[in-house]
Amino acid sequence: MMADERSSVAVLGMGNLIYSDDGAGLRALWEIEKHPGLPSGVMIVDASAAGLPVLSLIENAERLLILDAVHIGARPGTVVRLGDEDLRTFQGGAFAHDLGIPDLISALRLMGKGPREMVFLGIQADSIALGTKLTPAVESGLPRLISESLSQLAEWTGEEARLPTGRA
């Protein structure tokens, strides 16, 4: 985690690194954390597949960007964007975890907490078989996921995205 727990903008990376493409959200999070284009003051939260314990880390964020792998039948490596309204109605089966993002959002709302604005950026998985490497399709989509994440963070913070030439 970076910054303090009361950060107005947080990035939540979810996934499981031993199930191939399910680790894409975490890999994107790590690249964003060390990227020179990361706006200052953004809190980075590596949730892995942690579930409810993550609530205490994100409950005070005003804006939340969530990164994860999805299973929605799109072409593998496709980056998917869902806004706040979409997240409220999205079904849990599209995410790779037993306790998914819709469950976390519902729990935050039940507590009377949570961000006023959320964006989910996901990448369509090709395989969630046992393995520690991303499939080629998801690996090739990762730079776009990172770039779109940095752009969203720049929009929220009012800082221009500092994207070096040739990098996502």
Secondary structure by P-SEA (a helix, b strand, c coil): ccccccccbbbbbbbbccccccaaaaaaaaaaaacccccccbbbbbccccccccccccccccbbbbbbbbcccccccbbbbbcaaaaaacccccccccccaaaaaaaaaaacccccbbbbbbbbbccccccccccaaaaaaaaaaaaaaaaaaaaaaccccccccccc
